[in-house]
Amino acid sequence: MATKKINYGTNGNNSIEKTAKGGDKINTQNCNDRISTELWMEHFANALLKENAIDERTHRKLMVKITQEVNRRFSQK
């Protein structure tokens, strides 16, 4: 039976370090801190509002829930 060598290198979409067009390495590892989490959640809420997927009232409610969730998530640390 033929065996196949498996490449366990850090290349492809799942690797943490990517190479930019300029050749520099970019660290794409997620930051798990309060500020970046809240910014990402607010970014998506704003994108929903911009694309008219939600109205202003729902957007305000969503922003309050985002703040509550971030506070709940990071108050234990």
Residue, then its C-alpha position, 0 to 999 in steps of 0.5 A: m500500500a502506498t503511503k502519502k507524506i502529509n505536509y503539516g506546514t503553516n501555509g494556507n488559509n488557516s495559518i496565523e501569519k500571512t504574507a502581504k504583497g510587499g513581502d512583510k508578514i501580517n499576524t492575523q491571529n484574533c485579538n480577544d480583548r474587550i475593545s476589539t470585540e466591541l468594535w467588531m460587534e458594533h461594526f456589524a451592527n452599523a453594516l446592518l443599518k447601512e444596508n437597511a437590514i434593520d431600522e434605527r430603533t432596532h440598531r439602538k437596541l442592538m448597540v445596547k445589547i452589544t455593550q451588555e454582552v461585552n460587559r458580561r463577557f469581560s467582567q469575569k476576567 
